[in-house]
Amino acid sequence: MNHYILQAINAAGKSVYIDDVPNGKKCGCVCKECKGELVAKNGGKIKAHHFAHASGTDSFKCSQTALHLLAKEIIAEERRVPAFVDGNITFVSVASVEQEKNLGDIRPDLYAEHDGKPLAVEIFVSHAVDDAKFAKIQERRLTTFEINLSELDFETKDDVRRAIYDVKNVRPVYDEQFTEKALADKKQLIDKNGKTKAIRNGIVTECPMRIELRGRQAVLSSVDSSLCRKCPFGYKSVDEDVVHCVGHLLNAEFLNAVFAAQVWHQNVTLNLDYNSQVSVSEGKIVSLAELADFFTRLTKQKFTVIKPKKKQAGQRR
């Protein structure tokens, strides 16, 4: 993955782009991450212009920090942030964008105001918004979007700019009106397609998110009902002793192919045989990509299928 160091800190302590400084050590720049001396390599026409450590040792962590810095600079300079307009995510112009604004218990990467309401943007390069930060965002009811640049290649500022403004890389972390509507839609769809499971002594049986491999058979296991509050497959009402769930849509064919299904925040990775086809709901045969899309639409949370890397020649199977 090409994460060149495109942004650095100059002698005046200002963030600068590679093409805006003199070539070589004359740039007078240091690495934002490790504070090491940098050399500007911006005189060539073949290789991508970039900074390199004078020591000759560049780390992936340093390039990640530089990418994070550059992305914030682009948004702050151009004053365009993601927002919901007529129910869709789009980028809008705002009067100003502040970097790392101190809000007390949280410090978002970028802060702005849209339609008279505060809005935050997080840049995901190495760390997505975690549960602790999400809890603070939710407590504040702070509209927040996350732009995911973690899996992309960049050689120029324009590459980064295009990725930032591609709405496919943007996910809503929290927006009060959108969240309430999404939860209502999720409950309606699950109530229509799902079934209820009884909670006995705080335990729910046959959970599709807790699959164990016993011999060659994948089986559903029991879980504490507290996990159902965040599960994309269902929901638990506070005043009910049941869980509403669509886990039954995963039939035996599918379960035999599944080795694990893990939830990370609001992103779900289905970890199984990429080439399998599975049967869901009324015997319909679908691909894993279609299944992931189905659950994305059903639960309003992002599902992806990871294709395993091809084994190198001579590698043991």
The 8 nearest C-alpha neighbors of each residue, nearest first, counted from 0:
[[1, 152, 2, 151, 150, 153, 3, 59],
 [2, 0, 152, 3, 153, 154, 151, 62],
 [1, 3, 62, 153, 152, 0, 4, 63],
 [2, 4, 5, 62, 1, 49, 154, 153],
 [3, 5, 62, 50, 49, 65, 6, 2],
 [6, 4, 49, 17, 3, 16, 50, 65],
 [5, 7, 16, 65, 15, 69, 4, 17],
 [8, 6, 15, 30, 14, 31, 29, 28],
 [7, 9, 14, 28, 29, 13, 12, 15],
 [10, 8, 28, 12, 11, 13, 27, 29],
 [9, 11, 12, 27, 28, 8, 13, 29],
 [12, 10, 9, 13, 8, 14, 28, 27],
 [11, 13, 9, 10, 8, 14, 28, 29],
 [14, 12, 8, 9, 11, 15, 10, 7],
 [13, 15, 8, 7, 9, 12, 6, 16],
 [16, 14, 7, 6, 8, 13, 9, 19],
 [15, 17, 6, 19, 18, 5, 7, 14],
 [16, 18, 5, 19, 49, 6, 20, 50],
 [19, 17, 16, 20, 41, 48, 21, 49],
 [18, 20, 16, 17, 15, 21, 26, 41],
 [19, 21, 26, 18, 17, 22, 16, 15],
 [22, 20, 26, 25, 23, 39, 19, 18],
 [21, 23, 39, 41, 40, 26, 25, 42],
 [22, 24, 39, 38, 25, 40, 26, 21],
 [23, 25, 38, 26, 27, 39, 22, 37],
 [26, 24, 27, 23, 21, 22, 38, 39],
 [25, 27, 21, 24, 20, 28, 22, 39],
 [28, 26, 25, 10, 9, 24, 29, 37],
 [29, 27, 9, 8, 26, 37, 10, 7],
 [30, 28, 36, 37, 34, 35, 8, 7],
 [29, 31, 34, 35, 32, 7, 33, 8],
 [30, 32, 34, 7, 33, 8, 29, 65],
 [33, 31, 61, 30, 34, 64, 60, 65],
 [32, 34, 35, 30, 31, 61, 29, 36],
 [35, 33, 30, 29, 31, 32, 36, 8],
 [34, 36, 30, 29, 33, 37, 52, 53],
 [37, 35, 29, 53, 52, 28, 30, 34],
 [38, 36, 52, 29, 53, 51, 28, 50],
 [37, 39, 24, 23, 51, 50, 53, 52],
 [40, 38, 23, 50, 22, 41, 26, 49],
 [41, 39, 49, 48, 50, 42, 22, 23],
 [40, 42, 48, 43, 39, 22, 18, 49],
 [41, 43, 40, 22, 44, 48, 39, 23],
 [44, 42, 45, 41, 46, 48, 40, 47],
 [43, 45, 46, 42, 47, 48, 41, 40],
 [46, 44, 43, 47, 48, 42, 41, 40],
 [45, 47, 44, 48, 43, 49, 41, 40],
 [48, 46, 154, 49, 45, 155, 44, 41],
 [47, 49, 41, 40, 46, 17, 43, 50],
 [50, 48, 5, 40, 4, 17, 3, 47],
 [49, 51, 39, 4, 38, 40, 37, 5],
 [52, 50, 38, 37, 53, 57, 39, 49],
 [51, 53, 37, 54, 55, 57, 36, 56],
 [52, 54, 37, 55, 36, 38, 51, 56],
 [53, 55, 52, 56, 36, 35, 57, 37],
 [56, 54, 53, 52, 57, 51, 37, 38],
 [57, 55, 54, 52, 58, 53, 51, 35],
 [58, 56, 52, 55, 51, 59, 61, 62],
 [57, 59, 61, 60, 56, 62, 63, 52],
 [58, 60, 62, 61, 63, 57, 2, 64],
 [59, 61, 63, 58, 62, 64, 32, 125],
 [62, 60, 64, 32, 58, 59, 63, 65],
 [61, 63, 4, 65, 59, 64, 60, 2],
 [64, 62, 60, 66, 65, 61, 59, 67],
 [63, 65, 67, 61, 62, 66, 32, 68],
 [64, 66, 62, 68, 6, 63, 67, 4],
 [67, 65, 69, 63, 68, 64, 70, 62],
 [66, 68, 64, 70, 65, 69, 63, 124],
 [69, 67, 65, 71, 66, 70, 64, 72],
 [68, 70, 72, 66, 71, 67, 6, 65],
 [71, 69, 73, 67, 72, 68, 66, 74],
 [70, 72, 68, 74, 69, 73, 75, 67],
 [71, 73, 69, 75, 70, 74, 76, 68],
 [74, 72, 70, 76, 71, 75, 77, 69],
 [73, 75, 77, 71, 78, 76, 72, 79],
 [74, 76, 96, 72, 78, 73, 77, 71],
 [77, 75, 73, 74, 78, 72, 96, 79],
 [76, 78, 74, 79, 75, 73, 92, 72],
 [79, 77, 75, 74, 76, 93, 96, 92],
 [78, 80, 92, 91, 77, 74, 90, 93],
 [79, 81, 90, 91, 82, 78, 92, 74],
 [82, 80, 90, 89, 91, 88, 144, 79],
 [83, 81, 88, 89, 90, 84, 80, 91],
 [82, 84, 88, 87, 86, 89, 85, 81],
 [85, 83, 87, 86, 88, 82, 89, 91],
 [86, 84, 87, 83, 88, 89, 82, 177],
 [85, 87, 84, 83, 88, 177, 82, 89],
 [88, 86, 83, 84, 85, 89, 82, 166],
 [89, 87, 83, 82, 84, 81, 166, 86],
 [88, 90, 81, 82, 87, 83, 91, 84],
 [89, 91, 81, 80, 79, 82, 92, 88],
 [90, 92, 79, 80, 81, 89, 93, 82],
 [91, 93, 79, 78, 80, 90, 94, 77],
 [94, 92, 95, 78, 79, 113, 91, 112],
 [93, 95, 78, 92, 96, 112, 111, 113],
 [96, 94, 93, 78, 111, 97, 75, 112],
 [95, 97, 111, 75, 110, 78, 109, 98],
 [98, 96, 110, 109, 100, 111, 75, 99],
 [97, 99, 109, 100, 108, 110, 96, 71],
 [98, 100, 108, 106, 107, 109, 101, 97],
 [101, 99, 106, 98, 97, 102, 107, 110],
 [100, 102, 106, 103, 99, 105, 107, 104],
 [103, 101, 105, 106, 104, 100, 107, 99],
 [102, 104, 101, 105, 106, 100, 135, 107],
 [103, 105, 102, 106, 135, 101, 132, 136],
 [106, 104, 102, 103, 107, 101, 135, 132],
 [105, 107, 101, 99, 100, 102, 108, 104],
 [108, 106, 109, 99, 119, 121, 105, 100],
 [107, 109, 99, 121, 98, 120, 106, 122],
 [110, 108, 98, 120, 107, 97, 119, 99],
 [109, 111, 119, 97, 96, 118, 100, 98],
 [112, 110, 96, 118, 117, 95, 119, 97],
 [111, 113, 117, 116, 118, 115, 114, 93],
 [112, 114, 115, 116, 93, 117, 118, 111],
 [115, 113, 116, 112, 117, 93, 118, 82],
 [114, 116, 113, 112, 117, 118, 111, 93],
 [115, 117, 112, 113, 114, 118, 142, 111],
 [118, 116, 112, 111, 113, 141, 142, 119],
 [117, 119, 142, 111, 112, 143, 110, 141],
 [120, 118, 110, 143, 109, 107, 142, 111],
 [119, 121, 144, 109, 143, 145, 108, 110],
 [122, 120, 145, 108, 107, 144, 146, 123],
 [121, 123, 146, 145, 124, 147, 67, 120],
 [124, 122, 147, 127, 126, 146, 148, 125],
 [123, 125, 149, 148, 126, 122, 63, 67],
 [124, 126, 123, 149, 127, 63, 60, 64],
 [127, 125, 123, 124, 128, 129, 149, 122],
 [128, 126, 123, 129, 125, 124, 145, 122],
 [127, 129, 132, 133, 126, 130, 121, 145],
 [130, 128, 132, 131, 127, 133, 264, 126],
 [129, 131, 133, 132, 134, 264, 128, 135],
 [132, 130, 134, 133, 129, 135, 128, 136],
 [131, 133, 135, 134, 129, 130, 128, 136],
 [132, 134, 136, 130, 135, 131, 137, 129],
 [135, 133, 137, 131, 132, 136, 138, 130],
 [134, 136, 138, 132, 137, 133, 139, 131],
 [137, 135, 133, 139, 141, 134, 138, 140],
 [136, 138, 140, 134, 139, 135, 133, 141],
 [139, 137, 135, 140, 136, 134, 141, 133],
 [138, 140, 141, 136, 137, 135, 134, 142],
 [141, 139, 137, 138, 136, 142, 175, 174],
 [140, 142, 139, 136, 143, 118, 137, 117],
 [141, 143, 174, 118, 173, 119, 140, 117],
 [142, 144, 119, 173, 172, 120, 118, 141],
 [143, 145, 171, 120, 172, 170, 121, 119],
 [144, 146, 121, 170, 169, 120, 122, 147],
 [147, 145, 169, 122, 168, 123, 121, 148],
 [146, 148, 123, 168, 149, 145, 169, 122],
 [149, 147, 124, 151, 150, 123, 146, 162],
 [148, 150, 124, 147, 151, 123, 125, 126],
 [151, 149, 148, 152, 147, 0, 124, 125],
 [150, 152, 148, 149, 153, 0, 1, 162],
 [153, 151, 1, 0, 2, 154, 150, 158],
 [152, 154, 158, 2, 155, 1, 159, 151],
 [153, 155, 47, 3, 158, 152, 1, 156],
 [156, 154, 158, 157, 153, 159, 47, 5],
 [155, 157, 159, 158, 160, 154, 5, 153],
 [156, 158, 160, 155, 159, 161, 154, 162],
 [159, 157, 155, 161, 156, 160, 153, 162],
 [158, 160, 162, 156, 157, 161, 163, 153],
 [159, 161, 157, 163, 162, 158, 156, 164],
 [162, 160, 158, 164, 163, 159, 157, 165],
 [161, 163, 159, 165, 160, 164, 158, 168],
 [164, 162, 160, 161, 165, 159, 146, 168],
 [163, 165, 161, 162, 166, 160, 90, 168],
 [166, 164, 162, 167, 163, 168, 161, 169],
 [165, 167, 169, 168, 164, 88, 89, 163],
 [168, 166, 165, 169, 170, 164, 162, 147],
 [169, 167, 147, 166, 146, 165, 170, 162],
 [170, 168, 146, 166, 167, 145, 147, 144],
 [169, 171, 145, 144, 172, 146, 168, 167],
 [170, 172, 144, 173, 143, 145, 169, 174],
 [173, 171, 144, 143, 170, 145, 174, 133],
 [174, 172, 143, 142, 171, 175, 178, 137],
 [173, 175, 142, 177, 178, 176, 143, 171],
 [174, 176, 178, 177, 179, 140, 173, 142],
 [177, 175, 179, 178, 174, 180, 181, 173],
 [176, 178, 180, 174, 179, 175, 181, 86],
 [179, 177, 181, 175, 180, 176, 174, 182],
 [178, 180, 182, 176, 177, 181, 175, 183],
 [179, 181, 183, 177, 178, 182, 184, 176],
 [182, 180, 178, 184, 183, 179, 177, 185],
 [183, 181, 185, 179, 184, 180, 178, 186],
 [182, 184, 180, 186, 185, 181, 179, 187],
 [185, 183, 181, 187, 182, 186, 180, 188],
 [184, 186, 182, 188, 298, 183, 187, 181],
 [187, 185, 189, 183, 184, 188, 190, 182],
 [186, 188, 184, 190, 185, 189, 191, 183],
 [189, 187, 191, 185, 190, 186, 192, 184],
 [188, 190, 193, 186, 192, 191, 187, 185],
 [191, 189, 187, 193, 188, 192, 186, 243],
 [190, 192, 188, 189, 193, 187, 194, 186],
 [193, 191, 189, 190, 188, 245, 194, 244],
 [194, 192, 245, 189, 244, 190, 191, 243],
 [193, 195, 244, 243, 245, 196, 190, 192],
 [196, 194, 243, 242, 244, 241, 197, 193],
 [197, 195, 242, 241, 243, 198, 194, 203],
 [196, 198, 241, 199, 242, 240, 195, 203],
 [199, 197, 203, 241, 202, 240, 201, 200],
 [200, 198, 202, 201, 197, 203, 240, 204],
 [199, 201, 202, 198, 203, 223, 224, 197],
 [200, 202, 199, 224, 198, 223, 203, 225],
 [203, 201, 223, 199, 224, 198, 200, 222],
 [204, 202, 198, 222, 221, 224, 223, 197],
 [203, 205, 221, 206, 220, 202, 222, 219],
 [206, 204, 219, 220, 221, 207, 203, 218],
 [205, 207, 219, 208, 209, 220, 204, 221],
 [208, 206, 246, 209, 219, 210, 205, 249],
 [209, 207, 206, 260, 210, 261, 262, 259],
 [210, 208, 206, 220, 207, 219, 211, 260],
 [209, 211, 219, 218, 259, 220, 208, 207],
 [210, 212, 218, 217, 213, 219, 209, 220],
 [211, 213, 217, 216, 214, 258, 218, 215],
 [214, 212, 216, 215, 217, 211, 218, 210],
 [213, 215, 216, 212, 217, 211, 218, 255],
 [216, 214, 213, 212, 217, 255, 256, 218],
 [215, 217, 213, 214, 212, 255, 218, 254],
 [218, 216, 212, 255, 254, 211, 213, 210],
 [219, 217, 211, 210, 216, 220, 212, 254],
 [218, 220, 205, 210, 206, 207, 209, 211],
 [221, 219, 205, 209, 206, 210, 204, 218],
 [220, 222, 204, 205, 203, 206, 202, 219],
 [223, 221, 203, 202, 224, 204, 206, 220],
 [222, 224, 202, 225, 201, 226, 203, 221],
 [225, 223, 226, 202, 227, 201, 203, 222],
 [224, 226, 227, 223, 228, 201, 229, 235],
 [227, 225, 224, 228, 223, 229, 230, 222],
 [228, 226, 230, 224, 225, 229, 234, 235],
 [227, 229, 226, 234, 235, 230, 225, 224],
 [230, 228, 227, 226, 231, 234, 233, 225],
 [229, 231, 227, 232, 233, 228, 226, 234],
 [230, 232, 233, 298, 229, 300, 234, 265],
 [233, 231, 230, 245, 244, 246, 298, 234],
 [234, 232, 244, 243, 231, 230, 245, 189],
 [233, 235, 243, 228, 227, 242, 236, 230],
 [236, 234, 242, 228, 227, 243, 237, 241],
 [235, 237, 239, 238, 234, 242, 241, 240],
 [236, 238, 239, 235, 240, 228, 241, 234],
 [237, 239, 236, 240, 235, 241, 242, 234],
 [240, 238, 236, 241, 237, 235, 242, 198],
 [239, 241, 198, 197, 238, 242, 236, 237],
 [242, 240, 197, 198, 196, 239, 195, 235],
 [241, 243, 235, 196, 195, 234, 244, 197],
 [242, 244, 195, 233, 234, 194, 235, 196],
 [243, 245, 233, 193, 246, 194, 232, 195],
 [246, 244, 193, 247, 232, 248, 189, 233],
 [245, 247, 248, 207, 244, 249, 232, 206],
 [248, 246, 249, 245, 250, 193, 244, 194],
 [249, 247, 246, 279, 280, 250, 245, 193],
 [250, 248, 247, 246, 253, 279, 254, 251],
 [249, 251, 253, 252, 248, 254, 279, 247],
 [250, 252, 254, 253, 255, 249, 217, 278],
 [253, 251, 255, 254, 250, 277, 278, 256],
 [252, 254, 277, 256, 251, 255, 250, 249],
 [255, 253, 251, 257, 256, 217, 252, 250],
 [254, 256, 217, 252, 253, 257, 216, 251],
 [257, 255, 254, 253, 271, 272, 258, 252],
 [256, 258, 254, 271, 255, 259, 253, 217],
 [259, 257, 271, 212, 270, 256, 217, 210],
 [260, 258, 270, 257, 210, 261, 269, 271],
 [261, 259, 269, 208, 270, 268, 262, 210],
 [260, 262, 268, 267, 259, 263, 208, 269],
 [261, 263, 267, 264, 266, 260, 268, 265],
 [264, 262, 266, 265, 267, 261, 268, 129],
 [263, 265, 266, 262, 130, 129, 267, 128],
 [266, 264, 300, 263, 267, 301, 262, 231],
 [267, 265, 301, 263, 264, 302, 262, 300],
 [268, 266, 302, 262, 263, 301, 261, 303],
 [267, 269, 303, 270, 304, 302, 261, 260],
 [270, 268, 260, 304, 271, 267, 303, 305],
 [269, 271, 259, 260, 268, 258, 257, 305],
 [272, 270, 257, 273, 258, 269, 256, 259],
 [271, 273, 275, 274, 256, 270, 257, 306],
 [272, 274, 306, 275, 271, 287, 305, 307],
 [273, 275, 272, 276, 287, 286, 306, 271],
 [276, 274, 272, 273, 277, 287, 286, 256],
 [275, 277, 286, 285, 287, 284, 274, 278],
 [276, 278, 253, 284, 285, 252, 275, 286],
 [277, 279, 284, 283, 282, 285, 252, 253],
 [278, 280, 248, 283, 282, 249, 250, 281],
 [279, 281, 282, 248, 283, 278, 249, 250],
 [282, 280, 283, 279, 278, 248, 284, 250],
 [283, 281, 278, 280, 279, 284, 277, 250],
 [282, 284, 278, 279, 281, 280, 285, 277],
 [285, 283, 278, 277, 282, 276, 279, 286],
 [286, 284, 277, 276, 289, 278, 283, 290],
 [285, 287, 276, 289, 288, 290, 277, 275],
 [286, 288, 290, 289, 291, 276, 285, 304],
 [287, 289, 291, 286, 290, 292, 304, 303],
 [290, 288, 292, 286, 287, 291, 285, 293],
 [289, 291, 287, 293, 292, 288, 286, 294],
 [290, 292, 302, 288, 294, 293, 289, 303],
 [291, 293, 295, 289, 290, 294, 288, 296],
 [294, 292, 290, 296, 291, 295, 297, 289],
 [293, 295, 297, 291, 296, 292, 298, 290],
 [296, 294, 292, 301, 300, 299, 302, 293],
 [297, 295, 293, 294, 299, 298, 292, 300],
 [298, 296, 294, 295, 299, 293, 185, 188],
 [297, 299, 185, 300, 295, 231, 296, 294],
 [300, 298, 295, 296, 297, 181, 301, 185],
 [301, 299, 295, 298, 265, 266, 302, 231],
 [300, 302, 295, 266, 267, 303, 265, 299],
 [303, 301, 267, 291, 295, 266, 268, 300],
 [304, 302, 268, 291, 305, 267, 301, 269],
 [305, 303, 269, 268, 288, 306, 291, 287],
 [304, 306, 307, 303, 270, 268, 269, 273],
 [305, 307, 273, 304, 308, 272, 274, 271],
 [308, 306, 305, 309, 273, 272, 310, 271],
 [307, 309, 310, 306, 311, 305, 273, 272],
 [310, 308, 311, 307, 306, 312, 314, 316],
 [309, 311, 314, 308, 312, 316, 315, 313],
 [312, 310, 314, 313, 309, 315, 308, 316],
 [313, 311, 314, 310, 315, 309, 316, 308],
 [312, 314, 311, 315, 310, 316, 309, 308],
 [315, 313, 311, 312, 310, 316, 309, 308],
 [316, 314, 313, 310, 312, 311, 309, 308],
 [315, 314, 310, 313, 311, 312, 309, 308]]
